[in-house]
Amino acid sequence: MTFFDDALRDQRIKKACGLIPEGSRVLDVGCRDGQLFRVLGSSLTEGLGIDPDLDGTITAPKYQLVQGWFPAELPDGVGTFDAITMLALFEHISPEDQPKVVARCKDLLNPNGLVVLTIPSKQVDAILDVLEKVKLVVDDSIHQHYGFDAKSDTEPVFHAGGFTTAHRSSFQLGLNNLFAFRSI
């Protein structure tokens, strides 16, 4: 990771944390190093993060990070959550698997729970290609976006899965999108 990667991640986390109610139990899918939980700080009741790139389980006072792919490798008996976050992740899920991921989110949420996502705009792919070539970002996963268009593709898959849109906005000069979907 580069300084630029971390700065982009930190801005996504800041936007997402603004939508997570205080006192929430949070599942962070694609958690990396657990930074979202550290930013939530005292407003976090408990957190569980899952990421395939972790070397093993990491336990901190208010959260635990586990190695694995969501939803297939989520440990049994994790309970339910007030919020599930997927930051710069949903566009990497194949269109065939997106409804399964949404359904699993629905199963894991408490009533009125939220799924909070950040999804880059389509034009970001070309920008990231250039930034990767000049080594300002290091991310081979940018080539896995499946042509996903956040503005037109996100809401239909969540609405079909039993969610309503609770929030929709853009940030980073319109190059990133913030969504929150409420379980109904």
Buried (B, 14 or more C-beta within 10 A) or exposed (E): EEEEBEEBBEBBBEBBBEBBEEEBBBBBBBBBBBBBBBBBEEEBBBBBBBBEEBEEEBEEEBBBBBBBEBBEEBEEEBEEBBBBBBBBBBBBBEEEEBBBBBBBBBEBBBEEBBBBBBBBBBEBBEBBEEBBEEEEBEBEEBEEBBEBBBEEBBBEBBBEBBBEEBBBEBBBEEBBBBBBBBBE
